[in-house]
Amino acid sequence: MDMAVEAGVIKQHLIDPEICIRCNTCEATCPVNAITHDDNNYVVRADICNGCMACISPCPTGSIDNWRTMPVVRAYSIEEQFTWESLPAELSPEELEAAGVAADTGDEAGAAPTPVPTQAQAAAEPVEPVFNSAQYGATVPPWSAAHAYTNLFPPKSPTTATVVGNFNCTEAGFDSETHHIVLDFGVVPFPVLEGQSIGIIPPGVDAIGKRHHARQYSVASPRNGERPGYNNVSLTVKRVTEDHQGDPVRGVCSNYVCDLKVGDTVQVVGPFGASFLMPNHPKSHIVMICTGTGSAPMRAMTEWRRRLRKSGKFEGGKLMLFFGARTQQELPYFGPLQSLPKDFIDINLAFSRTPGQPKRYVQDLMRERAADLAALLKDGASHFYVCGLKSMEEGVVLALRDVAKEAGLDWDTVGAALKREGRLHLETY
């Protein structure tokens, strides 16, 4: 018997809309799909959240760790949460008592909330479990990762950076262009590691007069900067001109960033992220699987390894890249990729919209390279990073599962180890 439910009170899990940077980490991490979002807020369904806490540690800002003692009948709906600009205050003991909840019942409800049972859940028939790729994503960094500083400049206290570079890193003349942006922080300390992200606050307000939220972008430069010795970072930003359904839309922040000129200043928050970090032990292998601007953290990791190798400070773990785009013209950094030595990185490119050619996706290439991936799955020094569109995630993890099974490996054991040891990281959006 659950006393919290018997008493008609729950510890409701809420996300602070003032701090949240809408990075989608919580929604991607939640194992029971209790978290969802609209254009305004990320919210938690009280009737589904089971209080497992899986979303807490991956959140880069701490906005996810908020709780309110609530009578079950007054639990905040997701429709209410979508409209919030700030969290509601805790109900006072008097308000709880007026709702029929004893003043000390909230404490007894404990930190772990209990989902509100629904008629639909009660009537639900057992169903075949679906493959949940997100369950294999690690929430801890590799054991050898460097210490990451996070949230040095939270959304309420941004810092300023100056644009010192901005160029199209895809082929010119196409509508779908991606820019390489370099930001300089001057004398302001802004330490970042490969795999971390920052947020940029676009100026102005939205259609209803609210200040724009910060948009999150992965850092594309290594830890010692786009230009070593300078206090700068680079980003990979695609100009958004259509939504996921192909309808015309103008991305507020992406177009702002892509149109920035050298000398312009921007408001920056972050850095964020403490798990999607690269291993530092010298013989660690890194398998990078990405699409589009998901290449940003992969560029950062590759460049850091390239600089270490050039300096003679790296013993030679393998680098393997699976990189997908609709066409070669839309693939960021296509030219620089061609100049990397083949004994340094194993590059596999997939194009899904090349005229006259069959569609190929990153998971297709992974299956073609099954023998090499199987060898890496057997090696505890191997780390796998997936970054890009959400639609790629399931196919990529299924490909890893199938590669493992064909090699005689038990996927349940392998997948659990990858997650537990911080060796499979999923960052999709």
Secondary structure, DSSP 8 states (H G I E B T S, - for coil): --HHHHTTEEEEEE--TTT----SHHHHH-TT--EEE-SS-EEE-TTT-----TTTTT-SSSTT-EEEEEEGGG---HHHHHT-SS------HHHHHHTT--TTHHHHH-SS------HHHHH---------GGGG--SS--TT-------SB-TTS-EEEEEEEEEE-S-TT-SS-EEEEEEE-TTS-----TT-EEEEE-SSB-TTS-B---EEEEB-S-TTTTTTTSSEEEEEEE---B-TTS-B---HHHHHHHT--TT-EEEEEEEE-SSS----STT-EEEEEEEGGGHHHHHHHHHHHHHHHHHT------EEEEEEESSGGGSTTHHHHHTS-TTT-EEEEEES--TTS----HHHHHHHTHHHHHHHHT-TTEEEEEEE-HHHHHHHHHHHHHHHHHTT--HHHHHHHHHHTT-EEEEE-
